[in-house]
Amino acid sequence: MFGLYETAFASLTWGNVLMFFIAGLLIYLGIARKMEPILLVPIGFGILMVNLPIGGMMVYSAEGFPAEVSSLGGLIQAIGRGEIGLLNVLYTYGIESEVIPLLIFLGVGAMTDFRPSIARPISFLFGATAQLGVFIVFIIAAVSGLFTINEAACVGIIGGSDGPPTVFLTAALAPRLLGPITLVAYSYMALVPILQPPIIRLLTTKKQRAIVMKPQLRDVSKLEEILFPIVIFLVAALLVPKSVPLIGMFMFGNLLKVSGVTDRLAQAAGGVFIDVLTFLLGLTVGALMPASVFLTGQTLAIIGLAIVAFAFGTAGGLWAAQLANLFLKEKINPMIGAAGVSAVPMSARVVQKMGQKANPRNFLLMHAMGPNMAGAVATSVVAGILLGMLM
């Protein structure tokens, strides 16, 4: 027994120790600061698991990739022999197969209210232009020499500020970077209330931020709610076939919510079902961050480029709203364009708070939710475009 302890301590590196501190920081931020706790806490604990020497929860190959699970036959014996770990199984059948991110998106769809987007169709323009950060960072990462073209696409998609498409695309194109990219994406989504306000203040005037919009959106009929997910799925599938898995699960979940006859299914998909999938995702993503993978120059580059992606995503939505105001008789507050960054509902809350500060009569939350929801659709389509280009 003492020999086992000696082996464990002898295998412990300074990188492992540093990862313990990073894991502790994530757990602290999740619990004490309530920053994306449903993901940061499992990710933090997953990091602890994978950086424990000879723990065996996630076994890596000599090339630095998670050991493959070839078949379910003899699974328990393979785990017992240390050939694979329990989290290897979750990674192979949940993440690498892309099942978990897709099913999570089904649950997200079952919780999503698209009525603000339907009531103001121009929201989809702002959701689309807020993807500017994705393509700018994709280009920067591709020419930097630090990333392959596939890895650059996965770094860029962080700018869409939507977790499931980020996980889905990275699992398909750059699984080695899934841990760092997912961690950075969700961490920065939690930091939206800190990241967005300076950019919005820089690119708008106080007069623009004070524009008052009517407190009520038009009523959306039940027929519109039901037709919306069906039409969006068909249009996206015909224009961007590679987006079908993401958009299909997203819109199917939403149809369960709005149909009026599948309430039990919608509640299940948006309740315990998505909770279980989320903690499995978090643990597995954390286990993809051993010190040898995370503590690299690429990780630092991802952290820096993610800020650039968020900044240009926010700017793209703002610029589109300002441009639209040149042609609209009834002006809109350009800050709602910034909510096209699909950090739901945090970016919409940022707009509401800044609008109230500029003019106490401003109530922008529902107006901002339109671009917010549209951004989630746009990010899924962009992920499909990148898959189509690179696969």
N, C-alpha and C positions, 0 to 999 in steps of 0.2 A: 504493500500500500504506500509506504513512504517513497518507494521508487517511482510510483506513479506521480506523486506530488512533485518529486524532484524533476521528473521529465516535463511536467506541466510548466513549472517555473522556469526551467531551462529554455523552454520553447517560447516563453513570453518575450516579445520584442518591445522596444520603445514605441514603435508604431501601434502595437496593440494597446499599450497604455494610453496613448493619445486618443485612440478611438474610444476607449472607455470614457474619457472626459467628454468627447463629442456626444457619445450616447447619453451620458448624464445630463449634458446641456439640453439635448432634445427632449428628454423626459421632463426636465425642469420647466422648459418653455411650454410643453404641453399641459402639465399639471398646474404649475403656479401661474403662468401667464395666459393659459387657455388659448394658445396659438395652435390651431389645427390639431387639437389633442387626440382625435380619433385616429390620426395617422402618425403624428410625431411620437406618441408614446409607444405604439407597436414597433415603429421603425427603430427607435432608440433601443428597445429591448432586443430586437433582432441583431443590431450591431454588437451588443454585449455577447449574444450567443455565438456569433461567427468569429469574434476575436478572442474567445477563450481557447487557449491551446488544447489540442486533442479533445475538444468537446464533441466534435463529430456531428453537430447539428446541420452543418452544410459542408460537404466535402468538395474540394476543388481538384481539377485535373492539373497536370504539370504545366499546361499552357495558361493556367489562370482562369479557366472557365468552370462553372459548376459541373460536377460530374453528372453524366447523363444517366437517366433511368431508362434502360432499354425496354423493359417490359414489367408488367405487374407480377409475373411469375417469380417466385422466390424473393419477393420484395423484403419480407421480414428478415430472411436469412442474410440478404445483402446489407441491410442496415446493421444487423448484428455483427457482421464481419468488418464493418467500417468502410465498405466500398462506396456507400452513399449515405447521406443523412436524411432525417425526416424532412427537412426543409428543401432538400433536392427534389423530393417527390412533389411538394407544393409548387416548386419552381417549374418543374417539367410539365406537370399536368394543369397548372393554374396560370402561370405567367408566360412561359415559352409557347404554350398552346394558345395564349391570348384569351382564354376562357374567362378568367377573373375580371380583367378590365372591361370586357364586353358585357358581362352580367352586371357589373357595377353601373355601367351606363344605362342598362335597362332600369335599374332601381332609380337612378337619377332622373330618367324620363318620367317615371311614375310619380316623382315629387315636383315636377316642373310645371309652372303655370305660364303658358305662352300667350295669355290674353293681352298683356301689354304690348307684345311684339305684333300680334295680329291687329290690334287697334291702331297702331302707328307703323305701317309697313316700311317707312323710311328707316326704321330701326335696323333692318337687315343691311342697309348701306353702311351704317356705323359699325355693325358687327363685322362686316367684311373688311372695311378699311382698318379696323383695329388689329387685323392680322399682319399689318405692315412690319411689325417687329419680328415676326416669324421669318419672313423672307430676307430682311436686312441681315439678321444674325446668321441665317443659313449661309448667305454669301460670305460674310465676314469669317465665319468658322471654316468654310470650305477653302478660302484662300490663305488662311493663317498657317497652314501646314501642320497644325496640331491635331487635326481630325481628318478622317476619311470623309468622302462625300456623304455616305450614309450616316455617319456620326454627326456631321454638320447639320443634317436635316433634323436629327433628334434634339440637338441643342437648340435649334431655331424654334421648334414647336413649343418650347417652354414659354415663348412669348404669347401663345394662345391662352395661357393661364387656365387650362382645363386639365385636370389630372388624368382621367381615363384615356383621352386621345394621346397624351404624352406617353403613358405606360404602353399603350397599344402599339404606337409607332416605334418606340425604342425597343420593345421586345421583338419586333419584326426586323428592324434594321441594325440595331447596335446593342445587343443584349449585354455585352460587357460593361456598358455605361449605364445600365438600367438603374442601379443603385444611386450613384451620384446625381443623375439627371432627375429622377423621381424625387429625391430628397430636396434638391435645389428648387424644383418646380413647386412643390407643396410648401416649402418654407417661405418662398417669395410670395405665394398666394396669401399666406398668413400676414405678410408684411405690406400688403396692398395699402392699408390705411396710412402707412408711413411713406411708401414709395410714390404714390400717385399725387398727393396734394402739391408738392413742390413743382412737379411737371405741369399740373393744371394751372397753377398760379403763374408759371413762367410763360405759358402759351395763350393765356386769356387775360383780358382786362377786367377790372373790377366791375365795369358797366356790363360786360358780357355775363359775368358770373351772377349778376343781380337780376337778369331777365326773369320775369315771373311767367310761369306757364299755367294754363288752366288746371285746377286741381283734379278734375275728373277726365278720364279717357272715355271714349265712346264705348257703349255696351257691345260686347261680342256675343253673337248668338251661339247656341249649342251646336248648330250645324257647322258653323265656322270652326269651332273647337275640334269637332270630330274630323272634319275634312283636312284640317291643317297637317297633322302628322302623316296622313296618307299621301297628300300632295307633295309635301317636302321630301318624303322618302322617295317617291317616284321620280321627282325632278333630279334629286341628288344622285340616284342610282343610274339614271340615263346619262347625266353629264359627267359624273365622276364615279365610275363603277367600283373603284377600290374603296370608296367611302361607305359602301353598302353595309359591312358589318357594324360599324360605329353608328351610322345614321339609322340603320334598321333597328338596332336594339334600343336606341334613344327614342325613336318615334313609336316603337311598339310599346315601350313603357308608358309613354305619354297617352297613347290611345287607350290603354287600360285605365288610366286615370279619368279621361274625359268621356268615355263611352257611356257611363252611367249604369252599366250592367255588370261591370267587372271590378267593383269596388274592393272586394276581398283580395283579388289578385294584385291590384294596385297597392293596397295597404301592405300586403306581404312583401312585394318587390321593394317598396320604399321603406320597409321597417326592418325586421330582424334579418331578412335575407341580405340586404345590402350591408348591414352591420357586420355579419359574419364574414362576408367577402372582404370588407374593408380591413378588418384586423388580420386576416390571412395575407392580404396584399402587403400591409405594413410590416408584418414579421418577415415575410419573404424578401421584400425590398431591403430591409435592414440587414438581412443575411447575405445580401449581395455586396456588402461593403466591408470586406476584410481590409486591413491596413494596406496591403499590397496593391489593392485596386483603388481605394479611395484617396490615399495620400500621394497624389501625383500632380504634375503640372496641368494635366487635362482637367482635373477637378477644379483647380483655381481658375482656369480659363472658363469653365462652365459657370462658376459663380459670377464672374465679371460679365460674361456675355448675356447672362440671364437678366441683369439689370438693364443692359442696352435693349434687350428684347421687350421688356416691360415698358421702358421709356418710349420706344418708337410705337408700340402697340397703343399706348395711351394717346400719343401725339396723333397717330393716324385717325383715331376716332374723333378727336377734337377738331382736326383740320377738316374732316368731312362735314361735321356739323357746322363749322364756320362757313364753309363753301355753300352748304345748303341754304344758309340764312341769306345769301345773296339773291336767292330766287324765291324765297318763301315770303308771303305777305304777312303771315302770323309767325313771328320769330320764335325760334326755340332756344333754350339755354344750351350753349355749345358743350357745357360740361357733361350732358347726358351722353355725348359721343364717346367720352372717356370710359363710360361703363360698358362699351363694346368689348373691353378686355374682360374675358369670361371668367372672372373670379366671383362666382355667384355666392351670396349677394353682396359681398364686401365692397366691390367697386361701386355698386349702386348706392350703398350706404355712405361711401365717401362723397359722392355727388350730392346726396341729400344734406349731409352735414355742412359741406362748403356752400351750398346754395342758401341754407338757413343763415349762415354767417354773413353772407353778402347781402341778403335781404330776408328779414324774418318772415315775410309773407310767402316765401318760396317753399313749395312742397314738391320736390322733384323725384321722390323715391319711385313711384309707379312709372313715371316717364323714363327714368333711368333703367328700370327693370326690363324694358323693351329691348334696348341694345344689349343688355346683359345676357338675356336669353338668346338673342340672335347671335351673339358672339360664340355661345356654346355650339350652335349649329355650324357656324362658319369654321370654327377650329376643327370640327370633325371632317368637314369637306376638305380643308387644307391638308389634314393628315392623309386623306384619300388621294389628293393630288400628288403629295410627296411619295406615297407608296407607288402610285402609278408611274412616276418618273424614274424611281430608283429600283423597283423590283421587276 
